[in-house]
Structure formats: C-alpha cells, structure tokens
Amino acid sequence: ALNHIRKYSRDRLVFDDKLLDELADLAHERLSQLDQRTEQVKQDSKQ
C-alpha cells in the first residue's frame, strides 16, 4: 500500500486543452463581472 501511495503522490496532474480553455473562459467572465461591479460601486459612492 505504501508503494502505491508513493508512486501516485509523485504523479503530476494533466489537464486537456478543452478543460483549460473552459477554465480560462470562466475566469475571464468572472473578472469582467467583477470589473462591472467595481465600477458600479465607484459610481454609487460618488452620488
């Protein structure tokens, strides 16, 4: 059992390009939403 754990603890995770693209798109979308909310808060605080 210890050999099995040692072997797999050294493995690196590999993600396919499709998953990485989806994660990048999601991050970009959330950043865009954050920018919009930040701008709205700035405008609200000026009033």
C-alpha positions as CSV (number, residue, x, y, z in Angstrom):
1,A,0.0,0.0,0.0
2,L,2.8,2.4,0.8
3,N,4.5,1.8,-2.6
4,H,1.2,2.6,-4.3
5,I,0.8,5.8,-2.3
6,R,4.4,6.9,-3.0
7,K,4.0,6.2,-6.7
8,Y,0.8,8.2,-7.1
9,S,2.0,11.0,-4.9
10,R,4.7,11.8,-7.4
11,D,2.3,11.8,-10.4
12,R,1.5,15.2,-12.0
13,L,-2.0,16.1,-12.9
14,V,-2.5,16.5,-16.7
15,F,-5.4,18.6,-18.0
16,D,-6.6,18.6,-21.5
17,D,-6.7,21.8,-23.6
18,K,-10.5,21.8,-23.6
19,L,-10.7,21.9,-19.8
20,L,-8.0,24.6,-19.6
21,D,-9.9,26.7,-22.2
22,E,-13.2,26.4,-20.2
23,L,-11.4,27.4,-17.0
24,A,-9.8,30.4,-18.8
25,D,-13.2,31.5,-20.2
26,L,-14.8,31.2,-16.8
27,A,-12.1,33.2,-15.2
28,H,-12.3,35.9,-17.9
29,E,-16.1,36.1,-17.4
30,R,-15.9,36.4,-13.7
31,L,-13.2,39.1,-14.0
32,S,-15.4,41.0,-16.3
33,Q,-18.3,40.8,-13.9
34,L,-16.0,41.9,-11.1
35,D,-14.9,44.9,-13.1
36,Q,-18.6,45.9,-13.7
37,R,-19.5,45.6,-10.1
38,T,-16.4,47.6,-9.0
39,E,-17.3,50.3,-11.5
40,Q,-20.9,50.4,-10.2
41,V,-19.7,50.7,-6.5
42,K,-17.5,53.6,-7.5
43,Q,-20.4,55.3,-9.2
44,D,-22.7,54.7,-6.3
45,S,-20.2,56.1,-3.8
46,K,-19.9,59.4,-5.8
47,Q,-23.6,60.0,-5.5
